[in-house]
Amino acid sequence: MSYDLDEDILQDFLAEACEILDLLSEQLVELENNPEDKNLLNAIFRGFHTVKGGAGFLSLSALVDICHGAENVFDILRNGQRSVTSGLMDTMLRVLDSVNEQFQALQRKEPLIPVNQNLLNELQYLSKPELDNGHELISQELNDAIEKKSETGGAVDDISQDEFSKLLDELHGSSQRASRRNVKLSTLKDSTVKSNNDNLMTEDEFEELLDDLHGLGQGPKPMLAPGTSISEQLEPTTQLKKIQVSETTVRVDTSTLDTIMNMVGELVLVRNRLLSLGLNSSDQEMFKAVSNLDIVTADLQGAVMKTRMQPIKKIFGRFPRVVRDLARSLKKDISLEMNGEDTDLDKNLVEALADPLVHLIRNSVDHGIEIPDDRIVLGKSRVGKVILSASQEGDHIELSITDDGAGMDPNKLRKIAVQRGLMDKDTASRLDNKECFNLIFMPGFSSKENVSDISGRGVGMDVVKTAINTLNGSIDIDSEIGKGTKITIQVPLTLAILPTLIIGVGKYPFALPLANVNEIFHLDLSRTNVVDGQLTIIVRDKSIPLFYLQEWLIPKSDSIKESEGHGHVVIVQIGVQRVGFVVDALIGQEEVVIKPLDNLLQGTPGMAGATIASDGHIALILDVPDLLKQYAAIFRI
């Protein structure tokens, strides 16, 4: 579809309106829980009104029609002429879905989808006041009162509610435009607010003024005293403040930010190389210059990363609707509590986490929370609780999904694993509770006998874990029967620059993501044990599988022998599992930029990419989860 308008204007409209629609989704669910919240009603009204205004300017009549209908409904609601019910909210959420479909068509440059006429008819019905025991409509008396002309002694003409509403529709644009009236804007301007930079009205104050002018169902406004101007009447209530006229924000294409971040990444590699050269140089002036460059580069890196950050509430905002719809379909009473919504995360990570979090939330609602009758029998509150939290822990973000539902039974999980041939009975019996909980991440594992189309513990959970591992993150489960389940996810703040531990295997450098490294130590390699055919070491009374990386990565070279004495051991952690890697050398810690592998190397097991180390050599970046999956067949992750 071709739109006869400036592409920049359309994109600005889409960006702004999409933010409003995301907020509306959260506000509508909140309104169902707080139907008497006038501020919330006004905010939703303004949201639909703003989208309608922009759509009218772009002559998008289908959008204007449905937004105008929704606007009328919320005007009735905030005037107290109709009450908020579950049925009404179902309709308004379907309206929001329809508006989102229209926006998706706009983004794809496709023709707008015609609005369902039945939905428009529902909006028209809901936009009328409720009947009060067969008597006249409540609004009739209000309309009669509003239509009465107020006599004033001044030169200012009083504008009624209907006239002002029609004027707003004319200014914002409507699909069914009323005949234009010759309104002298100069008169309105002179009689309200003086247009100088010292007395400008803030956006919030103007929205409050709009609410007053639209009417709150309190009858006609009092008449002005003779000789009193509108500006004098508004002055005590609006409290006009001085504000700056200049813009404080600017929209930037994300590809531009990606390009800048890539350039900063290259600068980081150059810095690492210069630092390496500076350490080997006796020139003090050069050392100072390189040290200053290190500081400036770190500051620049932090500033650029900050521009890519987004609050995680961008995806948290969709979960109230998800929980609300699932709870209604499953006939459950569930409350969702969200904490840490303002936690910032890299934009790419925010988008990548959306689907895994949706799946985990659906699991908690479908399989975690019991039905109300069962909860009452168990002595629990009828309303189940799901808590979604986010917080920054150092250079990582920690996300948790907690429910107070039935929890998971480790014995049941062991039994299912044996029944499905995932392991033998003896191996399953040796699993501790943590290891049992992690069984749900195995492909094809499900703890629910009757799998629904909503979710299934284990159905797709392996995909969730794979997605988290791809983000260099980890996922952990803790559960207690009858108490509930907590799933914790940890991901790095950004994917653009990766902190790593550079190790030497044979004559070649490799990079281990620092997020996977648990600890490093020297070990007497002769003090190892073999359990079930697997070489292990004992670390703080815990048996840990031990592998020689050289046997995996450079199999044709001479392997390290246990008789060689002491060696370097790197303990890596994947979820709750820990594994030891024997390496030839520990080179140091570096921040690196991940480069994609050449076509010949793409798909190589255990390789996430490549980078340039500080000594100028190319180092392969190891994908620890994939490495273990490919080579450690005996060890179950």
ChimeraX attribute file (.defattr): number of C-alpha atoms within 10 A of each C-alpha:
attribute: neighborCount
match mode: 1-to-1
recipient: residues
	/A:1	10
	/A:2	8
	/A:3	14
	/A:4	8
	/A:5	10
	/A:6	9
	/A:7	10
	/A:8	9
	/A:9	12
	/A:10	16
	/A:11	13
	/A:12	12
	/A:13	16
	/A:14	19
	/A:15	12
	/A:16	13
	/A:17	21
	/A:18	16
	/A:19	12
	/A:20	17
	/A:21	20
	/A:22	17
	/A:23	18
	/A:24	22
	/A:25	21
	/A:26	16
	/A:27	20
	/A:28	22
	/A:29	22
	/A:30	16
	/A:31	18
	/A:32	17
	/A:33	13
	/A:34	14
	/A:35	17
	/A:36	15
	/A:37	13
	/A:38	16
	/A:39	10
	/A:40	18
	/A:41	22
	/A:42	20
	/A:43	17
	/A:44	25
	/A:45	23
	/A:46	19
	/A:47	20
	/A:48	25
	/A:49	22
	/A:50	18
	/A:51	23
	/A:52	30
	/A:53	24
	/A:54	22
	/A:55	25
	/A:56	23
	/A:57	15
	/A:58	18
	/A:59	17
	/A:60	20
	/A:61	19
	/A:62	19
	/A:63	26
	/A:64	27
	/A:65	19
	/A:66	24
	/A:67	27
	/A:68	23
	/A:69	24
	/A:70	25
	/A:71	22
	/A:72	19
	/A:73	24
	/A:74	24
	/A:75	25
	/A:76	21
	/A:77	25
	/A:78	25
	/A:79	19
	/A:80	18
	/A:81	21
	/A:82	20
	/A:83	14
	/A:84	17
	/A:85	11
	/A:86	10
	/A:87	8
	/A:88	17
	/A:89	15
	/A:90	15
	/A:91	16
	/A:92	20
	/A:93	17
	/A:94	13
	/A:95	21
	/A:96	21
	/A:97	14
	/A:98	20
	/A:99	22
	/A:100	17
	/A:101	15
	/A:102	20
	/A:103	20
	/A:104	16
	/A:105	15
	/A:106	20
	/A:107	12
	/A:108	9
	/A:109	12
	/A:110	14
	/A:111	12
	/A:112	17
	/A:113	16
	/A:114	11
	/A:115	17
	/A:116	11
	/A:117	10
	/A:118	9
	/A:119	17
	/A:120	18
	/A:121	12
	/A:122	15
	/A:123	23
	/A:124	15
	/A:125	13
	/A:126	20
	/A:127	20
	/A:128	18
	/A:129	19
	/A:130	18
	/A:131	13
	/A:132	10
	/A:133	7
	/A:134	7
	/A:135	7
	/A:136	11
	/A:137	15
	/A:138	17
	/A:139	18
	/A:140	11
	/A:141	12
	/A:142	15
	/A:143	15
	/A:144	11
	/A:145	13
	/A:146	17
	/A:147	14
	/A:148	10
	/A:149	12
	/A:150	15
	/A:151	12
	/A:152	16
	/A:153	11
	/A:154	14
	/A:155	11
	/A:156	16
	/A:157	14
	/A:158	15
	/A:159	13
	/A:160	18
	/A:161	18
	/A:162	15
	/A:163	13
	/A:164	14
	/A:165	16
	/A:166	17
	/A:167	17
	/A:168	16
	/A:169	20
	/A:170	18
	/A:171	13
	/A:172	18
	/A:173	22
	/A:174	24
	/A:175	18
	/A:176	11
	/A:177	11
	/A:178	12
	/A:179	8
	/A:180	10
	/A:181	9
	/A:182	6
	/A:183	9
	/A:184	8
	/A:185	9
	/A:186	8
	/A:187	11
	/A:188	13
	/A:189	12
	/A:190	14
	/A:191	16
	/A:192	15
	/A:193	17
	/A:194	12
	/A:195	11
	/A:196	7
	/A:197	12
	/A:198	12
	/A:199	14
	/A:200	16
	/A:201	18
	/A:202	15
	/A:203	9
	/A:204	10
	/A:205	15
	/A:206	13
	/A:207	15
	/A:208	13
	/A:209	15
	/A:210	16
	/A:211	17
	/A:212	13
	/A:213	16
	/A:214	18
	/A:215	21
	/A:216	18
	/A:217	18
	/A:218	9
	/A:219	14
	/A:220	19
	/A:221	14
	/A:222	7
	/A:223	12
	/A:224	17
	/A:225	12
	/A:226	11
	/A:227	11
	/A:228	15
	/A:229	17
	/A:230	18
	/A:231	15
	/A:232	12
	/A:233	13
	/A:234	14
	/A:235	12
	/A:236	9
	/A:237	10
	/A:238	16
	/A:239	11
	/A:240	17
	/A:241	13
	/A:242	11
	/A:243	12
	/A:244	11
	/A:245	8
	/A:246	6
	/A:247	6
	/A:248	6
	/A:249	6
	/A:250	5
	/A:251	7
	/A:252	9
	/A:253	7
	/A:254	13
	/A:255	9
	/A:256	10
	/A:257	15
	/A:258	16
	/A:259	11
	/A:260	15
	/A:261	20
	/A:262	16
	/A:263	12
	/A:264	22
	/A:265	21
	/A:266	16
	/A:267	18
	/A:268	23
	/A:269	20
	/A:270	18
	/A:271	20
	/A:272	22
	/A:273	16
	/A:274	21
	/A:275	21
	/A:276	16
	/A:277	15
	/A:278	19
	/A:279	13
	/A:280	10
	/A:281	11
	/A:282	9
	/A:283	10
	/A:284	11
	/A:285	10
	/A:286	16
	/A:287	18
	/A:288	12
	/A:289	13
	/A:290	20
	/A:291	16
	/A:292	12
	/A:293	15
	/A:294	19
	/A:295	12
	/A:296	12
	/A:297	18
	/A:298	15
	/A:299	12
	/A:300	16
	/A:301	19
	/A:302	12
	/A:303	11
	/A:304	15
	/A:305	22
	/A:306	14
	/A:307	14
	/A:308	17
	/A:309	18
	/A:310	17
	/A:311	16
	/A:312	23
	/A:313	20
	/A:314	17
	/A:315	17
	/A:316	22
	/A:317	18
	/A:318	18
	/A:319	22
	/A:320	19
	/A:321	18
	/A:322	16
	/A:323	23
	/A:324	19
	/A:325	15
	/A:326	17
	/A:327	20
	/A:328	11
	/A:329	10
	/A:330	13
	/A:331	11
	/A:332	20
	/A:333	20
	/A:334	22
	/A:335	17
	/A:336	17
	/A:337	13
	/A:338	17
	/A:339	15
	/A:340	16
	/A:341	17
	/A:342	14
	/A:343	17
	/A:344	20
	/A:345	23
	/A:346	21
	/A:347	20
	/A:348	17
	/A:349	19
	/A:350	21
	/A:351	13
	/A:352	15
	/A:353	17
	/A:354	16
	/A:355	14
	/A:356	18
	/A:357	20
	/A:358	17
	/A:359	19
	/A:360	21
	/A:361	24
	/A:362	21
	/A:363	19
	/A:364	29
	/A:365	28
	/A:366	22
	/A:367	22
	/A:368	25
	/A:369	26
	/A:370	26
	/A:371	20
	/A:372	18
	/A:373	12
	/A:374	12
	/A:375	18
	/A:376	13
	/A:377	10
	/A:378	13
	/A:379	8
	/A:380	17
	/A:381	14
	/A:382	18
	/A:383	17
	/A:384	22
	/A:385	21
	/A:386	25
	/A:387	17
	/A:388	22
	/A:389	18
	/A:390	23
	/A:391	18
	/A:392	17
	/A:393	12
	/A:394	9
	/A:395	12
	/A:396	17
	/A:397	19
	/A:398	21
	/A:399	19
	/A:400	21
	/A:401	21
	/A:402	23
	/A:403	25
	/A:404	23
	/A:405	25
	/A:406	20
	/A:407	21
	/A:408	24
	/A:409	16
	/A:410	20
	/A:411	14
	/A:412	11
	/A:413	22
	/A:414	25
	/A:415	16
	/A:416	19
	/A:417	22
	/A:418	16
	/A:419	12
	/A:420	12
	/A:421	9
	/A:422	17
	/A:423	15
	/A:424	14
	/A:425	14
	/A:426	9
	/A:427	11
	/A:428	19
	/A:429	13
	/A:430	11
	/A:431	15
	/A:432	11
	/A:433	18
	/A:434	16
	/A:435	20
	/A:436	21
	/A:437	19
	/A:438	22
	/A:439	24
	/A:440	23
	/A:441	21
	/A:442	19
	/A:443	14
	/A:444	14
	/A:445	21
	/A:446	22
	/A:447	20
	/A:448	14
	/A:449	7
	/A:450	8
	/A:451	13
	/A:452	11
	/A:453	6
	/A:454	13
	/A:455	20
	/A:456	24
	/A:457	24
	/A:458	21
	/A:459	22
	/A:460	21
	/A:461	25
	/A:462	19
	/A:463	16
	/A:464	21
	/A:465	22
	/A:466	19
	/A:467	17
	/A:468	20
	/A:469	20
	/A:470	16
	/A:471	18
	/A:472	22
	/A:473	21
	/A:474	24
	/A:475	22
	/A:476	18
	/A:477	22
	/A:478	16
	/A:479	22
	/A:480	16
	/A:481	12
	/A:482	17
	/A:483	14
	/A:484	20
	/A:485	23
	/A:486	20
	/A:487	17
	/A:488	18
	/A:489	21
	/A:490	24
	/A:491	25
	/A:492	23
	/A:493	23
	/A:494	22
	/A:495	16
	/A:496	16
	/A:497	20
	/A:498	22
	/A:499	18
	/A:500	22
	/A:501	22
	/A:502	25
	/A:503	21
	/A:504	18
	/A:505	19
	/A:506	18
	/A:507	8
	/A:508	15
	/A:509	20
	/A:510	21
	/A:511	31
	/A:512	23
	/A:513	22
	/A:514	18
	/A:515	21
	/A:516	22
	/A:517	19
	/A:518	14
	/A:519	12
	/A:520	14
	/A:521	9
	/A:522	11
	/A:523	15
	/A:524	14
	/A:525	19
	/A:526	13
	/A:527	12
	/A:528	15
	/A:529	17
	/A:530	11
	/A:531	11
	/A:532	8
	/A:533	8
	/A:534	15
	/A:535	16
	/A:536	20
	/A:537	21
	/A:538	13
	/A:539	10
	/A:540	7
	/A:541	7
	/A:542	10
	/A:543	15
	/A:544	19
	/A:545	23
	/A:546	22
	/A:547	20
	/A:548	18
	/A:549	21
	/A:550	20
	/A:551	17
	/A:552	15
	/A:553	17
	/A:554	14
	/A:555	10
	/A:556	9
	/A:557	10
	/A:558	10
	/A:559	14
	/A:560	18
	/A:561	11
	/A:562	13
	/A:563	9
	/A:564	10
	/A:565	12
	/A:566	13
	/A:567	19
	/A:568	19
	/A:569	24
	/A:570	23
	/A:571	20
	/A:572	22
	/A:573	18
	/A:574	21
	/A:575	22
	/A:576	13
	/A:577	16
	/A:578	18
	/A:579	23
	/A:580	25
	/A:581	16
	/A:582	21
	/A:583	19
	/A:584	19
	/A:585	17
	/A:586	16
	/A:587	13
	/A:588	12
	/A:589	15
	/A:590	19
	/A:591	21
	/A:592	27
	/A:593	25
	/A:594	19
	/A:595	13
	/A:596	13
	/A:597	17
	/A:598	10
	/A:599	7
	/A:600	7
	/A:601	11
	/A:602	12
	/A:603	12
	/A:604	12
	/A:605	17
	/A:606	20
	/A:607	20
	/A:608	23
	/A:609	21
	/A:610	20
	/A:611	21
	/A:612	21
	/A:613	23
	/A:614	23
	/A:615	12
	/A:616	13
	/A:617	11
	/A:618	15
	/A:619	21
	/A:620	23
	/A:621	26
	/A:622	19
	/A:623	20
	/A:624	23
	/A:625	20
	/A:626	18
	/A:627	18
	/A:628	19
	/A:629	15
	/A:630	12
	/A:631	16
	/A:632	15
	/A:633	9
	/A:634	12
	/A:635	12
	/A:636	12
	/A:637	19
